[in-house]
Amino acid sequence: SSGINAEYGAPSLILPPVTPLRDILQDVEVPLTLIRPSAVPPTLVYDSAAVRVNLYRTENKPEPSVVVFLLTVTNSSTAPIDDVEIEMSTKSGKLKLAAPSSKHLSPFSPICPYPPIQQVLVTTGNVTSVDYTLKYMYNSQAECQSGTLSL
C-alpha cells in the first residue's frame, strides 16, 4: 500500500506484526548438578513426623529476572514414603517446577542416610508467594497437605 489512507487522504501508520512476549521461563533449565547454594537459610515449607520439605534459594541466575530455588523432601520415619508429588502455582508472576529426582523416599536411617527428593523451582523475580500442594503415601494412607509460602 502507498501509506496514504484513501478515505481521508492522510498518511496511514503501518505497524509491524505484533510479536507475543517470550515466556522467560520456557527455556530455563537448571540441572541439579549445576545448583549453587546461597548463604540464605532454607525456608521450611512443611514438617510432619514423617516428611520435611525445605526450600533453598540458590546463587544461580540463568536470566537477570529469574530466581532459582531447590526444594528438598526428606523422610524422618522408619517407613518408606511413596508417590511423593509437589504442585505449585502463583498469582504474582510465573514459575516452573522441574521434574523431581524421585517419587520415593526410603525409610530414615541414621547410619546410612538416603538422599532426599530434589526438585528445581524457577520463578520470575516478581513472585512473592507460592501456593503448594504436597501429596504422598505413608503407611498405605494417602496424605495431602497444602498451603501458601512467602518467598
C-alpha angles and dihedrals in degrees: 000000000000095000091244119118102232094204096055102019090234127126112267124219114241111203126194116245115280113257115208116240113264116249098242093205096049095089099030112115121167112183117214089241090063098049113125112197119224128221091248110112115245123264115237107232099175137353130184137150088277111023134044124184122193130183117211124193112222135208091236115121110179089165129013093247097042126096120198124207134179120220117203126191118194135183119228096174133087091238125080119252119217141186093026111183132171123194123188136185138169138197096200102065138322134308138181125200116202123218114281122252088238143346094220133074119196118222115281115267122181090199098052111015114203122226119267124239107263127200130177118226120193123189139175111256093251094065108115101168139020130203112217139188121197118195128181145145116247123174089348091303125116113235125194125182128173138179148135124274125201114218 
